[in-house]
Amino acid sequence: MFRSVKLKNIKITVVCVLGVLLLLTACFPVLRSAAPDTVMIGDKPYPLQAEDSSDIEAFLTACGYESPEYLFENEITVPKRWNEIYTSYNELQRQQGFDLTPYKGKPAKEYVYFVDDTLNAVVLLSDGRIIAAHVSECDGSEMRILN
């Protein structure tokens, strides 16, 4: 006497809803970790597009370092799996408006500049953009990240 209400249609609906939820769950981290296009320097946004050392020098000048002197560059790879040090370093970068998360496992170039008596600026480039920057104090025997 009792007949089910097209159980087949309900199953299809449930499977579709679960599929959409699964897709959104998989895409959310990728969408959330998109690389920023600008970073705030003072009260102004500064574009992060950079192709070479002249773009980095312009960035460092905008940061207040009048005559950055190129020292060297290295090819690096941002690790896929981060230890405590890299997690802390990325937190520092996030406080400055950068985020290395989208670059896990990707190649990057590290540019090092002399910017003051005992200060070196380190800027990372990947995919034609600045992805991280910090200033290190260097006394000849060790380097210590200041910001």
JOQUI-V729871 format. One record per pair of residues at least 12 apart in sequence whose ideal C-beta (glycine too) atoms are under 10 Angstrom apart, sorted by the first residue. I is the first residue (numbers start at 1). J is the second residue. If there is no record, write none. Layout:
I_J / I_J
This chain:
29_101 / 29_102 / 30_101 / 30_102 / 32_99 / 32_101 / 32_102 / 33_99 / 33_100 / 33_101 / 33_102 / 33_103 / 33_104 / 34_99 / 34_101 / 34_102 / 35_48 / 35_98 / 35_99 / 35_100 / 35_101 / 35_102 / 35_103 / 35_126 / 35_127 / 35_129 / 35_130 / 35_131 / 36_48 / 36_94 / 36_97 / 36_98 / 36_99 / 36_102 / 36_129 / 36_130 / 36_131 / 37_49 / 37_129 / 38_97 / 39_59 / 39_62 / 39_63 / 39_93 / 39_96 / 39_97 / 39_98 / 39_130 / 39_133 / 40_96 / 40_97 / 41_59 / 41_62 / 41_63 / 41_64 / 41_96 / 41_97 / 42_62 / 42_63 / 42_64 / 44_62 / 45_97 / 46_58 / 46_59 / 46_62 / 46_63 / 46_97 / 46_130 / 47_59 / 47_62 / 47_129 / 47_130 / 48_97 / 48_98 / 48_125 / 48_128 / 48_129 / 48_130 / 48_131 / 48_133 / 49_127 / 49_128 / 49_129 / 49_130 / 50_109 / 50_111 / 50_123 / 50_125 / 50_126 / 50_128 / 50_129 / 50_130 / 50_131 / 51_125 / 51_128 / 51_129 / 52_73 / 52_109 / 52_111 / 52_125 / 52_128 / 53_68 / 53_70 / 53_73 / 53_109 / 53_111 / 53_113 / 53_123 / 53_125 / 54_70 / 55_111 / 55_123 / 55_125 / 55_128 / 55_129 / 55_130 / 56_68 / 56_70 / 56_73 / 56_109 / 56_111 / 56_113 / 56_121 / 56_123 / 56_124 / 56_125 / 56_130 / 56_133 / 57_69 / 57_70 / 57_111 / 57_113 / 57_121 / 57_123 / 59_111 / 59_121 / 59_123 / 59_125 / 59_130 / 59_133 / 60_111 / 60_113 / 60_115 / 60_121 / 60_123 / 60_133 / 60_135 / 61_115 / 63_115 / 63_121 / 63_123 / 63_133 / 63_135 / 64_115 / 65_113 / 65_114 / 65_115 / 65_116 / 65_119 / 65_121 / 65_135 / 66_115 / 66_116 / 67_113 / 67_114 / 67_115 / 67_116 / 68_111 / 68_113 / 68_114 / 68_115 / 68_116 / 68_120 / 68_121 / 68_123 / 69_112 / 69_113 / 69_114 / 69_115 / 69_120 / 69_121 / 70_111 / 70_112 / 70_113 / 70_114 / 71_111 / 71_112 / 71_113 / 71_114 / 71_115 / 71_120 / 71_121 / 71_122 / 72_110 / 72_111 / 72_112 / 72_113 / 73_109 / 73_110 / 73_111 / 73_112 / 73_113 / 73_123 / 73_125 / 74_108 / 74_109 / 74_110 / 74_111 / 74_112 / 74_122 / 74_124 / 75_107 / 75_108 / 75_109 / 75_110 / 76_106 / 76_107 / 76_108 / 76_109 / 76_110 / 76_124 / 76_126 / 77_103 / 77_104 / 77_105 / 77_106 / 77_107 / 77_108 / 77_126 / 78_90 / 78_100 / 78_101 / 78_102 / 78_103 / 78_104 / 78_105 / 78_106 / 78_107 / 78_108 / 78_124 / 78_126 / 78_131 / 78_132 / 79_100 / 79_103 / 79_104 / 79_105 / 80_104 / 80_105 / 80_106 / 81_104 / 81_105 / 82_100 / 82_101 / 82_104 / 86_100 / 86_104 / 87_100 / 88_145 / 89_132 / 89_134 / 89_145 / 90_103 / 90_104 / 90_132 / 92_132 / 92_134 / 92_145 / 92_147 / 93_124 / 93_131 / 93_132 / 93_133 / 93_134 / 94_132 / 95_147 / 96_132 / 96_133 / 96_134 / 96_147 / 97_133 / 98_124 / 98_129 / 98_130 / 98_131 / 98_132 / 98_133 / 98_134 / 99_131 / 99_132 / 100_124 / 100_126 / 100_131 / 100_132 / 102_126 / 102_127 / 102_131 / 103_124 / 103_126 / 103_127 / 103_129 / 103_131 / 103_132 / 106_126 / 106_127 / 106_131 / 107_125 / 107_126 / 107_127 / 108_124 / 108_125 / 108_126 / 108_127 / 108_131 / 108_132 / 109_123 / 109_124 / 109_125 / 109_126 / 109_131 / 110_122 / 110_123 / 110_124 / 110_125 / 110_132 / 111_123 / 111_124 / 111_125 / 111_130 / 111_133 / 112_136 / 112_138 / 112_143 / 113_135 / 114_138 / 115_135 / 115_136 / 116_135 / 116_137 / 116_138 / 117_137 / 117_138 / 118_136 / 118_137 / 118_138 / 118_139 / 118_140 / 118_144 / 119_135 / 119_136 / 119_137 / 119_138 / 119_146 / 120_134 / 120_135 / 120_136 / 120_137 / 120_138 / 120_143 / 120_146 / 121_133 / 121_134 / 121_135 / 121_136 / 122_134 / 122_135 / 122_136 / 122_143 / 122_145 / 133_147 / 134_146 / 134_147 / 135_147
